[in-house]
Amino acid sequence: MPEELTFEETLKKLEDVVEQLESGDALTLDESLTAFEEGVRLTRLCRKTLDGAELRVNQLIEDDESEIDAAPTGTEPEMSETAESDIPSTTDDDIPF
C-alpha cells in the first residue's frame, strides 16, 4: 500500500510532472500519456485535499457564527431620563392625516 503524501508533497510531484511535460524532454507518446495520467491523479488528490480543507473552514465558520447567535445578549440598555425627554411626544393632533 503506497504511503500517503502530504498536500505539499503531492503538489510538488504535480509541479514536477507538469515541468517534465512542458519541457519536451524527448518523451515518447506512451511516456507522455503516463506522465499526463499521473498529473491527473495528483491533481485529483490535491483537489480532494483542498475540498476537505474548505469544508473544515466552512464548518468552523458556521460553528463560530452559531455560537455568536446563541450567546445571551443580556438586557436591553435603558434610555436615560435625559434621552427620554429629548423625544418629542406625539398626540393624534400631531398626525397630518
N, C-alpha and C positions, 0 to 999 in steps of 0.2 A: 504494500500500500504506500503510495507516494506521500512524503511529508507535506503538510500544509504550509504554504508560503504566506508571509505577511503581505498586506496590501502593497507596501513599498517594494518588496522583493518581486511581486507579481508585475507591478508597473515597470520596474527596471528591466525585467525579462521582455516585456512587451516592447519597450523602447529599443532594446537590442534587436528584436525581430524586425521591427519597422526599419531600423537603420540598415540591417542586412538586406532587406528587400529593396530599399531605396538606393543603396549603393551600387546595385547591379553587379555584385562580385561574381560574375560568371556562374550564377546558379543555373542548374538545369531546370527544366519545366517542373519535373517532379519535386526537386528541392524547393523551388519557389512555392509550389502548392502546399507542400508540407509546412513550410515556414508560415505561409498565409493561414493555414488551418490552426497552427499553434497561436498565431496572433489573434485569431477569432476566439479561441478558447481562453486566452489570457484576458482579452477584452471583456468577455462574459464574466470571468471571475472578478475582475475589477468592478464591473457594473454591479454585480451581486453584493460585493462588499460595500460599495457606496450606497446602494439602496438600503442595506441594513443599517448603515450609519445614519442615513437620513431619517429612517423610521425611528431610531432611538432618539434622535434630536427632537423630532416632532412629538414623541411621547413625553419627553422631558418638558417640553414647552407646554403641552396640554396639561400635564400634571401640575406644573407651576401655576398656570392660569386657573386651574380648578381650585388649587389651594388658596389663591388670592380671592377668588369668588366666594369661597366657603368661609373665609376669615370673618369673624364678627366685626361689624362696623362700629359698634359702640352706640352711644346715644347721639341723637342729632344735636348740634350746637344750638343753644337757645339764643334768641335775639336779645340784645341788651335793651334796657329801657330807653336809652338814647336812640338806638336804631329803630325801635318801635314808634317812637314819637316822630321820626322823620318820615314815616309812611303816612301819606295823606289818607284820611278816612273818606269813604265814598258813601253816598246815600243814593236813593232812587232818583233824587232830583239832579244828581250829577251825570246820570246816564243820558246821552244825547238823543235817544230814540224812545 
